[in-house]
Amino acid sequence: MSTSISPLATPFPDIPPVAGVRLRVARARYKEWDRTDLTFAEFAPGTTVAGVLTQSKCPSPEVEWCRKALVLGDARALVVNAGNSNAFTGNRGREAVEAIAAQTAQAIGCRPSDVFVASTGVIGVPLPIDKAQAGLAAAFVAPEADWRQAAETIGTTDTYPKGVSATAVVDGRTITIAAIIKGSGMIAPDMATMLGFIFTDAVVEAPFLQSALSAANTRSFSCITVDGDTSTSDTVLAFATGAAGNAPLADDDSDGADAFRAALADVCRRLALLVVRDGEGATKLIEVTVEGAESDRSAHRVAMSIANSPLVKTAIAGEDANWGRVVMAVGKAGEPAERDRLAIRFGATQVAEGGLAVTGYDEAPVTAHLKGQEVEIGVDLGLGEGRATVWTCDLTHGYISINADYRS
C-alpha cells in the first residue's frame, strides 16, 4: 500500500463478519517489503462460487485455474498473493498455482479444485513456490484477520484499503454481503478488472450466483477505466457460504431473488467506484454519461472512448473546459454519430449542441465545476434511446511517476 493516500479516498467502513468465512493473512515476502502479502480465506463446506475473469489473451495461470474450477461451482478456500502476478511465467507459473492448491486442499481436507487462487503484481516473474508454501503454512496457523487487514494485504499500488457491505432480506432472513477489492492501475475492463472478492452467507445455487454476478458486472466493473489497459490477472469472485439458512436462491422466482440481485449490484458498483477513486495519480473522479445512441452497447463504446482519451483526461486534470476533446473522442469511437445532432455538457452547463457551441456560452460555470473533485461529462448523440454511464479519473504526472518506478 502506498503511503500517499489518494485525495479521492473514502474511509474503510465497518464491515460485519460473514458466517462461514474465516480470514487470515501472512507474510510470504514476495517483494522486499515489511507487510502481509498473502490472504487466505477458508469457507464452510457447501460454499458455492461464481466469477468473472479477464478476457486478456495472455491470462495468468491463476486465471486459467479459476476458469476451470468455476465450472464445478464449489469452493472451500481462496488464496491471494500480492507483489507478483505470476503472469507470463510458463510451466513454472502453473506449477506454483498447482502447488498452492494442493497444499491448501491437504490442509483443510478438500479437492484442489475447491481452492481458488489469484495473484497481483509484477508480470513475467514466476511466483516463488518456496515463498508461497512458507506463506501458506504461516497463514494456516495465523490468528483470524478482519476485512481491513485482508483488503490491505491484497493491495499493490493501492493507496487505501477498499471494502463495502450490504444486507438484503431473502426468504424472511437478513443476509449479509461483504466485499474487498484492489485496483489502482492497469484498469480497463474487458468484462472485469482488478481483483475483487465478494462473500455472502446466503444460500445461493452456483448458476444463479453466476447470473447475478455477471449482470452486476455489466453495470459496474465493466464500466470503469483508469488507463485503458486490461490486466492479465483480472478476477472477481463471489462466494456464498449458505450459513444464513434461507431457502436456496435457484432462479429469479426464488423468494428474495430480486433483493439479492439488487444488493449484489449495489456492492459491485460501489467497489468499482472505489477503484476509480484510487486511480494511479488521480485527483478527480469523472462520470461520463452518453445518451441518444442507437443502442446501449453503442453508448457504452462512445462513453469508454471519452473516458479513455488521454486528451480528455489531461484537460480535466488541468481544469480546462476544452469540450473539443470530447467531440474528438466521440468521433473516433467508431460508433454512429452525427456532428450536427451532438450535444455536450459539463456538470449542469450545456456547452454545445447542434454541432456548435451554444449561443452566449459562458465558460465560467464550467471552470468552476472542473475545480471540484467530481466531474460530470454528458453527451447526447440525438440518434436513439441507447444510454450508458462509465467512470474514470483524470491523468496526471503522478500516473507517470508511479508506473516509471513500478518494479523498483
C-alpha positions, 0 to 999 in steps of 0.5 A, a space after each residue: 500500500 502506498 503511503 500517499 493516500 489518494 485525495 479521492 479516498 473514502 474511509 474503510 467502513 465497518 464491515 460485519 463478519 460473514 458466517 462461514 468465512 474465516 480470514 487470515 493473512 501472512 507474510 510470504 515476502 514476495 517483494 522486499 517489503 515489511 507487510 502481509 502479502 498473502 490472504 487466505 480465506 477458508 469457507 464452510 463446506 457447501 460454499 458455492 462460487 461464481 466469477 468473472 475473469 479477464 478476457 486478456 489473451 495472455 491470462 495468468 495461470 491463476 486465471 486459467 485455474 479459476 476458469 476451470 474450477 468455476 465450472 464445478 461451482 464449489 469452493 472451500 478456500 481462496 488464496 491471494 498473493 500480492 507483489 507478483 502476478 505470476 503472469 507470463 511465467 510458463 510451466 513454472 507459473 502453473 506449477 506454483 498455482 498447482 502447488 498452492 492448491 494442493 497444499 491448501 486442499 491437504 490442509 483443510 481436507 478438500 479437492 484442489 479444485 475447491 481452492 481458488 487462487 489469484 495473484 497481483 503484481 509484477 508480470 513475467 516473474 514466476 511466483 516463488 513456490 518456496 515463498 508461497 508454501 512458507 506463506 501458506 503454512 504461516 497463514 494456516 496457523 495465523 490468528 483470524 484477520 478482519 476485512 481491513 487487514 485482508 483488503 490491505 494485504 491484497 493491495 499493490 499500488 493501492 493507496 487505501 484499503 477498499 471494502 463495502 457491505 450490504 444486507 438484503 432480506 431473502 426468504 424472511 432472513 437478513 443476509 449479509 454481503 461483504 466485499 474487498 477489492 484492489 485496483 489502482 492501475 492497469 484498469 480497463 475492463 474487458 468484462 472485469 478488472 482488478 481483483 475483487 472478492 465478494 462473500 455472502 452467507 446466503 444460500 445461493 445455487 452456483 448458476 444463479 450466483 453466476 447470473 447475478 454476478 455477471 449482470 452486476 458486472 455489466 453495470 459496474 466493473 465493466 464500466 470503469 477505466 483508469 488507463 485503458 489497459 486490461 490486466 492479465 490477472 483480472 478476477 472477481 469472485 463471489 462466494 456464498 457460504 449458505 450459513 444464513 439458512 434461507 431457502 436456496 436462491 435457484 432462479 429469479 422466482 426464488 423468494 428474495 431473488 430480486 433483493 439479492 440481485 439488487 444488493 449484489 449490484 449495489 456492492 459491485 458498483 460501489 467497489 468499482 467506484 472505489 477503484 476509480 477513486 484510487 486511480 494511479 495519480 488521480 485527483 478527480 473522479 469523472 462520470 461520463 454519461 452518453 445518451 441518444 445512441 442507437 443502442 446501449 452497447 453503442 453508448 457504452 463504446 462512445 462513453 469508454 472512448 471519452 473516458 479513455 482519451 488521454 486528451 480528455 483526461 489531461 484537460 480535466 486534470 488541468 481544469 480546462 473546459 476544452 469540450 473539443 476533446 470530447 467531440 474528438 473522442 466521440 468521433 473516433 469511437 467508431 460508433 454512429 454519430 452525427 456532428 450536427 445532432 451532438 450535444 455536450 455538457 459539463 456538470 449542469 452547463 450545456 456547452 454545445 449542441 447542434 454541432 456548435 457551441 451554444 449561443 452566449 456560452 459562458 465558460 465560467 460555470 464550467 471552470 468552476 465545476 472542473 475545480 471540484 473533485 467530481 466531474 460530470 461529462 454528458 453527451 447526447 448523440 440525438 440518434 436513439 434511446 441507447 444510454 450508458 454511464 462509465 467512470 474514470 479519473 483524470 491523468 496526471 504526472 503522478 500516473 507517470 511517476 508511479 508506473 516509471 518506478 513500478 518494479 523498483 
